[in-house]
Amino acid sequence: MMDAGRSFSGNERNCFFINLGNGKFADISGLSGLDFPDDGRAISVTDWDNDGDLDLWITNRNAPRLRLMRNDTKEDNPFISILLKGNGETVNKDAIGARIEIINGKNSGKFKQIQTLRAGQGFLSQSSKWIQFALNETIKSIDIKISWPDGTVSKIEDVLPNKKYIIRQENPTAEEVKLESKKNNLVSSPGLKNPPSQVARIPAITLFKGPTINLRKNGIANQKNNKKSHQLINLWATWCAPCLQEMAHFRDHKKTLIDNKVELIAVNIDELDAQNDNSKKPSDVIKKMNFPFPSISANKQLMEILQRIHDQSVGLNEPLPIPSSFLIDPNGDVSVIYKGPVNVEQIIKDLRLSSEGFITRFKAAAKLEGSIIKNPRATRRLFEHEASIHRRHAINWYNAGDLRGAINHFEKANKLTPDSKELSSQLASVYFAFATQMDRQEMKGVAIDHYRKGLVIDPSNNAARNNLAWILATSASQDLRNAEEALIVATKLNTDTGNKVPQVLDTLAAAQAANGQFTKAAKSAEIAISQLKNAPKLKQNIQNRLNLYKKGKAFLQSTKKE
């Protein structure tokens, strides 16, 4: 519901019901003045001003966060307020669980009420431990019966109303407490009535990869942006007056943006707006404004990526307003989302944000000043929560077939929770999958790097060990070939697999030949061939390599291994 941008509370007003005494209740929400449209969370009941009636403290999720509703009704009906004290041995000192029954005293009408003392009631709330009873105006005195949690019973007779009493279990008498009206030093504040706004600055806590604009193709590029530059993607439309004002502001501060290495790209959405009947051409608007930065037309793919990044960062998944901007750091991560116009001064202040640590980013994302709880357990839970977000998105990227995106999020999750064996195992698996993909695409150097990264985490992955040794032994590139390392890896792998796996023996033979050990290479290849039963193509390929070894030649490949 929250991700869909719906209300947390359904905009339901607070309700207030009064007990009619006949088993029925009456709705007096409007009459009470409590029917606020707040998203209420907790309510606490107490005689705040010591005037004998109950007042309410109310907390809300939204503003105002706190309300004091003081009961200033003019009726002056009698009451009695009781605070119980347990003996601290058989009953807890707060007497939680005790039951108080008040009945009519001498010369009083028929009357009886019962309340139980609780430690807490309702959601996120704790009311006063003073138990308050409202009395009929005809009551002149009352009798009190207390059933303590240990089973003992105390009785006190002819207690006068309109007073507060403390009753102790070890000496059950009504000790009167002098009533002193509280001086109300609280100053009420006017309710904020700011209209809803789509303008917001959203510093990123979780860093998500942003799109990189390829100006040549006017689309999305896979390559990273300038390593030393930030990029600001600004969404605008010809019919949007705030957009044009913002772009004029960017134009006037061109030097500041360039000096701070901010590459601004204006992305026009006119073509994607089905309801747009504006006859103005974006190019004409840009030319007339003398806008000095590149401007392109948005496509559906780009907008979907930007909307998804927004939805991943913000709880309420509403459509992006126009204008909106995305600040992307030199690593390609979205560091801040600006919904509505933003000024250059704020952009410059935000340039270092993504380079800060997670805790600093977490504090920067808060709207109010504050500090992080300095408790190892709280910090660990914070890191675990952030890691779970990265892990979820890593799996999404993996399922979508984007292994680079999966690696990016798994690495961040693993950095936050390095002791998680499950995360480490998943990261290693993605490293291996990406290395295999790069190997097939003839990007051998990238493949080597990721096989090595994966083997640091999971050194027992035999397929990865074999593939790494093969590339190091047979790569056509002298810069990538490392015959000594290939022989070390292949020899250890062959020992671990019992000198009987044909593919491993084939790799060992290639590594031995790369080191000039042609006799050993031929022997390893012959053993590999003898182990093969139903793989005629592989058997023939190994035979071809065996012929090279017998001639004193190493095998080098320019294509992937069969």
Number of C-alpha atoms within 10 A of each C-alpha: 10 11 12 11 14 12 12 12 13 9 11 14 16 15 15 16 12 12 10 9 7 6 6 9 12 10 12 14 16 13 9 13 12 17 15 14 13 19 21 20 16 17 20 20 18 20 19 20 18 14 17 24 23 19 19 18 17 19 21 15 14 12 14 17 13 15 15 15 15 15 16 11 7 6 7 11 14 19 20 21 21 21 20 25 20 20 15 12 8 13 19 16 14 17 25 19 17 23 18 21 15 22 20 21 19 13 11 14 14 11 14 13 13 13 15 14 18 17 13 14 12 11 10 11 16 16 18 16 19 18 20 20 20 16 20 14 12 13 21 19 17 23 17 21 17 23 16 21 16 14 10 12 15 17 14 15 17 14 20 19 19 20 16 22 22 17 19 18 20 11 11 16 16 19 14 15 13 9 13 9 11 10 7 8 6 7 6 8 8 7 8 8 8 6 6 6 8 14 15 13 18 19 23 23 23 21 23 21 19 22 25 20 21 15 13 7 8 13 17 15 14 9 11 16 20 15 10 10 18 24 24 21 23 23 25 27 25 20 15 11 13 15 21 19 12 19 24 17 16 20 16 14 14 17 11 14 20 12 8 13 17 22 18 22 18 21 24 21 21 20 14 13 9 7 8 13 9 10 8 12 11 21 15 11 14 19 10 9 13 11 19 15 14 12 21 18 19 19 16 11 12 18 17 11 15 20 16 14 19 25 18 16 20 16 13 16 18 15 11 18 15 21 25 23 26 24 27 28 28 20 17 22 22 28 26 26 24 23 21 20 21 22 13 16 11 10 17 15 9 16 21 11 18 24 13 11 10 18 15 14 19 16 16 19 15 12 9 8 7 9 8 11 9 8 8 9 10 12 14 13 12 16 18 17 15 18 24 19 17 24 24 15 19 27 20 15 18 16 11 11 11 14 19 15 19 26 23 19 27 28 22 19 26 23 15 20 20 13 10 13 12 9 20 20 15 21 26 25 20 21 27 26 18 21 28 22 16 17 21 14 12 14 13 23 19 15 25 23 13 23 28 19 17 25 19 11 17 17 14 12 16 17 14 24 22 22 24 27 30 29 28 28 31 27 21 16 15 9 9 15 20 19 23 15 15 27 24 14 20 28 20 12 24 21 11 12 12 8 16 17 15 22 21 27 28 30 32 31 35 36 32 27 28 25 17 16 17 23 15 16 28 26 16 24 29 19 17 25 23 12 15 15 8 8 9 11 10 18 20 12 14 25 18 13 22 27 13 17 26 15 11 16 16 23 19 17 13 10 13 14 13 7
